Protein backbone atom coordinates (compact mmCIF):
# COMPACT_ATOMS: atom_id res chain seq x y z
CA UNK A 1 0.00 0.00 0.00
CA UNK A 2 1.39 3.40 -0.97
CA UNK A 3 0.99 6.00 1.78
CA UNK A 4 2.60 8.90 -0.10
CA UNK A 5 -0.55 11.03 -0.32
CA UNK A 6 -1.45 10.38 3.32
CA UNK A 7 2.11 11.17 4.48
CA UNK A 8 2.20 14.33 2.37
CA UNK A 9 -1.16 15.53 3.71
CA UNK A 10 -0.26 14.67 7.30
CA UNK A 11 3.15 16.37 7.41
CA UNK A 12 1.89 19.43 5.53
CA UNK A 13 -1.10 19.81 7.83
CA UNK A 14 0.99 19.45 10.98
CA UNK A 15 3.48 22.06 9.73
CA UNK A 16 0.56 24.39 8.99
CA UNK A 17 -0.60 24.13 12.62
CA UNK A 18 2.55 25.59 14.20
CA UNK A 19 3.70 29.19 14.21
CA UNK A 20 7.37 30.05 14.53
CA UNK A 21 6.68 31.48 17.99
CA UNK A 22 5.09 28.20 19.12
CA UNK A 23 8.18 26.39 17.87
CA UNK A 24 10.44 28.68 19.87
CA UNK A 25 11.79 30.65 16.92
CA UNK A 26 12.05 34.24 18.06
CA UNK A 27 14.15 35.61 15.20
CA UNK A 28 11.33 35.51 12.64
CA UNK A 29 10.41 38.79 11.00
CA UNK A 30 6.95 40.28 11.09
CA UNK A 31 6.92 40.49 7.28
CA UNK A 32 6.53 36.75 6.71
CA UNK A 33 4.48 35.64 3.74
CA UNK A 34 3.21 32.66 5.69
CA UNK A 35 2.35 32.70 9.39
CA UNK A 36 3.28 29.02 9.89
CA UNK A 37 6.56 27.12 9.91
CA UNK A 38 8.46 26.96 6.66
CA UNK A 39 10.00 23.71 5.47
CA UNK A 40 13.50 24.96 6.22
CA UNK A 41 12.46 25.79 9.80
CA UNK A 42 11.04 22.30 10.36
CA UNK A 43 14.23 20.81 8.90
CA UNK A 44 16.38 22.94 11.22
CA UNK A 45 14.30 21.99 14.25
CA UNK A 46 14.52 18.30 13.32
CA UNK A 47 18.23 18.42 12.52
CA UNK A 48 17.86 17.23 8.93
CA UNK A 49 18.48 18.87 5.57
CA UNK A 50 15.81 20.92 3.87
CA UNK A 51 16.02 18.65 0.82
CA UNK A 52 15.45 15.56 2.94
CA UNK A 53 12.51 17.12 4.76
CA UNK A 54 10.97 18.19 1.43
CA UNK A 55 11.33 14.59 0.22
CA UNK A 56 9.60 13.33 3.38
CA UNK A 57 6.84 15.92 3.09
CA UNK A 58 6.23 14.80 -0.49
CA UNK A 59 5.40 11.42 1.03
CA UNK A 60 8.62 9.53 0.47
CA UNK A 61 9.10 7.89 3.87
CA UNK A 62 11.01 4.89 2.48
CA UNK A 63 14.00 4.09 4.63
CA UNK A 64 13.33 6.81 7.20
CA UNK A 65 14.81 5.89 10.58
CA UNK A 66 13.06 5.93 13.92
CA UNK A 67 15.39 8.71 15.05
CA UNK A 68 14.33 10.94 12.14
CA UNK A 69 10.66 10.17 12.81
CA UNK A 70 11.22 11.11 16.45
CA UNK A 71 12.98 14.33 15.50
CA UNK A 72 10.11 15.25 13.17
CA UNK A 73 7.58 14.47 15.88
CA UNK A 74 9.41 16.79 18.28
CA UNK A 75 9.83 19.55 15.68
CA UNK A 76 6.15 19.40 14.75
CA UNK A 77 5.10 19.02 18.40
CA UNK A 78 3.05 15.93 17.66
CA UNK A 79 0.80 14.36 20.28
CA UNK A 80 1.31 10.68 21.05
CA UNK A 81 -1.48 9.57 18.69
CA UNK A 82 0.00 11.72 15.91
CA UNK A 83 3.45 10.22 16.54
CA UNK A 84 1.96 6.74 16.20
CA UNK A 85 0.22 7.77 12.98
CA UNK A 86 3.48 9.12 11.52
CA UNK A 87 5.22 5.86 12.38
CA UNK A 88 2.38 3.90 10.77
CA UNK A 89 2.73 5.94 7.57
CA UNK A 90 6.36 4.89 7.18
CA UNK A 91 6.76 1.65 5.21
CA UNK A 92 7.55 -1.44 7.23
CA UNK A 93 11.10 -2.70 7.18
CA UNK A 94 12.63 0.75 7.58
CA UNK A 95 16.10 0.86 8.99
CA UNK A 96 16.33 1.44 12.72
CA UNK A 97 20.07 2.12 12.71
CA UNK A 98 22.54 2.37 9.86
CA UNK A 99 24.76 -0.31 11.44
CA UNK A 100 24.41 -3.01 14.06
CA UNK A 101 24.75 -1.89 17.67
CA UNK A 102 28.52 -1.68 17.29
CA UNK A 103 30.09 1.12 15.27
CA UNK A 104 32.31 -0.01 12.42
CA UNK A 105 36.05 0.28 12.95
CA UNK A 106 37.70 3.24 11.18
CA UNK A 107 37.85 2.63 7.45
CA UNK A 108 35.60 -0.42 7.62
CA UNK A 109 31.91 -0.64 6.88
CA UNK A 110 29.48 -2.24 4.51
CA UNK A 111 28.15 -5.76 4.07
CA UNK A 112 31.46 -7.57 4.67
CA UNK A 113 31.93 -5.89 8.05
CA UNK A 114 28.31 -6.53 9.05
CA UNK A 115 28.62 -10.20 8.00
CA UNK A 116 31.69 -10.57 10.21
CA UNK A 117 29.52 -9.73 13.24
CA UNK A 118 27.31 -12.79 12.72
C-alpha distance (Angstrom), angle and dihedral (degrees) to the residues before:
residue distance angle dihedral
X1 . . .
X2 3.80 . .
X3 3.80 112.9 .
X4 3.81 96.8 -179.7
X5 3.80 95.9 115.0
X6 3.80 92.7 44.6
X7 3.82 92.1 47.6
X8 3.80 91.3 47.1
X9 3.80 92.6 49.6
X10 3.80 93.2 44.6
X11 3.81 97.9 49.4
X12 3.81 92.8 42.1
X13 3.78 92.4 49.7
X14 3.80 93.4 47.7
X15 3.81 91.3 49.7
X16 3.81 89.1 50.2
X17 3.82 90.3 56.2
X18 3.81 96.6 61.3
X19 3.78 128.3 73.1
X20 3.78 120.9 -153.8
X21 3.81 89.2 -111.5
X22 3.82 91.2 54.9
X23 3.79 88.5 51.2
X24 3.79 91.2 52.3
X25 3.79 96.6 -107.4
X26 3.78 106.3 141.3
X27 3.80 98.8 167.3
X28 3.82 95.0 72.7
X29 3.78 116.6 121.5
X30 3.77 123.9 -122.9
X31 3.82 90.5 -125.2
X32 3.81 95.4 72.4
X33 3.77 117.4 145.7
X34 3.79 90.5 -145.1
X35 3.80 124.7 37.6
X36 3.83 93.6 -149.6
X37 3.79 133.9 70.6
X38 3.77 117.0 -65.8
X39 3.79 121.0 -135.6
X40 3.79 91.7 -107.9
X41 3.81 90.5 53.5
X42 3.81 92.3 52.0
X43 3.81 89.5 47.8
X44 3.81 91.2 50.8
X45 3.80 92.1 48.1
X46 3.81 90.8 49.0
X47 3.80 94.5 44.3
X48 3.80 95.5 -121.6
X49 3.79 133.4 114.2
X50 3.78 121.2 -87.0
X51 3.80 89.7 -122.8
X52 3.79 91.8 53.9
X53 3.80 92.7 47.5
X54 3.82 90.5 49.0
X55 3.81 88.6 52.2
X56 3.81 90.4 50.7
X57 3.80 92.4 46.6
X58 3.80 89.3 52.3
X59 3.80 85.4 61.4
X60 3.78 101.5 -99.8
X61 3.80 101.1 134.5
X62 3.82 94.3 151.4
X63 3.77 110.9 136.4
X64 3.80 95.4 2.0
X65 3.80 111.1 153.8
X66 3.77 127.1 -129.4
X67 3.80 89.2 -114.8
X68 3.81 91.7 57.4
X69 3.81 90.9 46.6
X70 3.79 88.7 51.1
X71 3.80 92.2 48.6
X72 3.81 90.4 50.3
X73 3.78 91.0 48.5
X74 3.81 90.3 53.0
X75 3.81 93.7 44.8
X76 3.80 91.9 49.5
X77 3.82 92.0 41.1
X78 3.78 92.5 -127.1
X79 3.78 121.8 -171.9
X80 3.80 117.6 -125.5
X81 3.82 93.2 -96.5
X82 3.81 90.3 49.8
X83 3.82 90.5 49.6
X84 3.79 89.5 52.9
X85 3.81 90.6 48.7
X86 3.82 91.5 51.1
X87 3.80 90.0 50.8
X88 3.81 90.3 48.7
X89 3.81 90.6 52.7
X90 3.80 91.6 58.1
X91 3.81 112.8 88.7
X92 3.78 116.2 -104.0
X93 3.76 117.5 -103.5
X94 3.79 94.3 43.8
X95 3.75 116.2 157.1
X96 3.79 115.6 -95.4
X97 3.80 94.8 -168.0
X98 3.78 131.2 4.0
X99 3.82 91.2 -124.7
X100 3.77 137.3 17.7
X101 3.79 116.2 -81.9
X102 3.80 90.6 -76.7
X103 3.78 120.4 72.6
X104 3.78 115.2 -123.3
X105 3.79 116.9 -104.3
X106 3.82 114.9 -103.1
X107 3.78 110.4 -72.3
X108 3.79 93.7 10.3
X109 3.77 128.4 99.2
X110 3.75 141.6 115.8
X111 3.79 134.1 74.0
X112 3.83 96.8 -40.7
X113 3.80 92.0 55.6
X114 3.81 92.5 45.1
X115 3.83 90.6 48.8
X116 3.80 89.9 53.2
X117 3.82 89.0 61.7
X118 3.81 92.6 61.9
